[in-house]
Amino acid sequence: MRIIGFNLTGISSERKDKIEGELKISQNINLIEIIKEKLTISSEESLHIKFQFTVNYDPDIAKIEFKGNVILLPEKEDIKKILKSWKSKKLGDEFRIPLFNFIMGKCNIKALNLEDEFGLPPHIQMPRISPDQDKPIS
C-alpha cells in the first residue's frame, strides 16, 4: 500500500476555560468515508479516505480537530478487500495500523504547534533528558 496524497480540509482549535484540576487528554481518529477512484494521471485505481483527527482536553477544556484526505494506491486485490471490510466499518490491522500511524504522524506535529499557541499541555509525552543520564547523545 502506497500513500500518494495527503491534505487537510479543516483545522479547528478551541480553548474554553482555564486549566484546573485533573486533565484527561485523549486523541481519536475517525475514518469518515472510503471511496474507490481512478487516478487522473494514470489508469490505476486508488482509495480516497476522508478522516477526522481529534485531541480532546476533558473536562471540556479544549479541543483540536483536523479533517482531511489520504489517497492510497493499494494492490488491486487489496482494494476489494478494503472496500468489503469498510461496509461493516471494520478494517484489518494490516491496513488500519499503517494508515493511522501516517495520519498521526502528520496531525500530531500540527497539534503540538496549536497546543503551544493556545497554552495547552502537549497531548503526547515529549522526550526529556534527566540529570542522571551520563551518556552523550549521538
C-alpha positions in Angstrom: 0.0 0.0 0.0 1.5 3.3 -1.1 0.3 6.6 0.2 0.4 9.1 -2.7 -1.5 12.0 -1.3 -2.4 13.9 1.9 -4.2 17.2 2.5 -6.1 18.9 5.3 -9.5 20.3 4.6 -10.2 21.8 8.0 -8.5 22.8 11.2 -10.4 23.8 14.3 -8.9 24.7 17.7 -10.7 26.0 20.8 -9.8 26.6 24.4 -12.8 27.3 26.6 -11.6 27.7 30.1 -8.6 27.8 32.5 -6.9 24.5 33.1 -7.6 23.5 36.7 -7.6 20.1 38.4 -7.1 16.8 36.7 -7.0 16.9 33.0 -7.6 14.0 30.7 -6.2 14.3 27.2 -7.3 11.8 24.5 -6.9 11.6 20.8 -9.1 9.8 18.2 -9.0 9.1 14.5 -12.3 8.6 12.8 -12.5 7.4 9.2 -15.5 9.1 7.6 -15.5 7.7 4.1 -13.5 5.4 1.8 -14.1 5.8 -1.9 -12.6 4.0 -4.9 -11.4 6.4 -7.6 -9.4 6.3 -10.8 -6.3 8.5 -10.8 -6.4 11.3 -13.4 -2.7 10.8 -14.1 -2.9 7.0 -14.8 -5.3 4.2 -15.3 -4.7 2.8 -11.8 -7.4 2.8 -9.1 -6.9 4.5 -5.8 -8.7 4.8 -2.5 -9.7 8.2 -1.3 -10.1 8.3 2.5 -11.7 11.1 4.4 -10.7 11.3 8.1 -11.1 13.3 11.3 -8.3 13.5 13.9 -9.3 14.9 17.3 -7.5 15.8 20.5 -9.9 16.4 23.5 -9.0 18.0 26.8 -11.5 16.9 29.3 -13.5 18.0 31.3 -14.5 20.1 28.3 -11.5 22.5 28.4 -10.2 22.4 24.8 -10.5 20.6 21.5 -8.3 20.4 18.4 -9.7 18.9 15.3 -8.3 18.2 11.8 -10.3 17.0 8.8 -8.5 15.8 5.7 -7.9 13.2 3.0 -5.4 10.5 2.3 -5.0 9.0 -1.2 -3.8 5.4 -1.2 -2.6 3.2 -4.1 -3.1 -0.4 -2.8 -2.7 -3.5 -4.8 -5.8 -4.4 -6.9 -6.7 -7.4 -4.8 -6.4 -5.2 -1.6 -8.9 -2.6 -2.9 -11.8 -5.1 -3.0 -10.8 -6.5 0.5 -10.6 -3.0 2.0 -13.9 -1.9 0.5 -15.7 -5.0 1.6 -14.4 -4.6 5.2 -15.3 -0.9 5.1 -19.0 -1.9 4.5 -19.0 -3.1 8.1 -16.8 -0.2 9.3 -14.1 -2.6 10.3 -10.6 -2.6 8.7 -7.9 -5.2 9.1 -4.8 -4.3 11.1 -2.6 -4.7 8.0 -4.4 -1.7 6.5 -5.6 0.3 9.6 -2.3 0.5 11.5 -0.1 2.0 8.8 -2.9 4.4 7.8 -3.5 5.6 11.4 0.3 5.9 12.0 0.6 8.1 8.9 -2.3 10.3 9.9 -1.0 10.6 13.5 2.5 11.5 12.2 1.1 14.3 10.1 -1.5 15.6 12.6 0.4 15.3 15.9 3.0 17.7 14.7 0.4 20.3 13.8 -1.5 19.7 17.0 1.7 20.3 19.1 2.1 23.7 17.4 -1.6 24.6 18.1 -1.2 23.5 21.7 1.8 25.8 22.1 -0.2 28.7 20.6 -3.2 28.1 22.9 -1.2 27.5 26.0 -2.3 23.8 26.3 -0.1 21.0 27.6 1.2 18.6 24.9 -1.1 15.7 24.2 1.8 13.4 23.7 4.8 12.8 26.0 7.8 14.8 24.9 11.3 13.3 25.3 13.2 14.6 28.3 16.8 14.5 29.4 17.4 13.7 33.1 20.5 14.7 35.1 21.4 11.1 35.8 22.0 10.3 32.1 25.8 10.3 31.8 26.0 9.0 28.2 26.3 11.6 25.5 23.6 11.7 22.8 24.9 10.7 19.5 
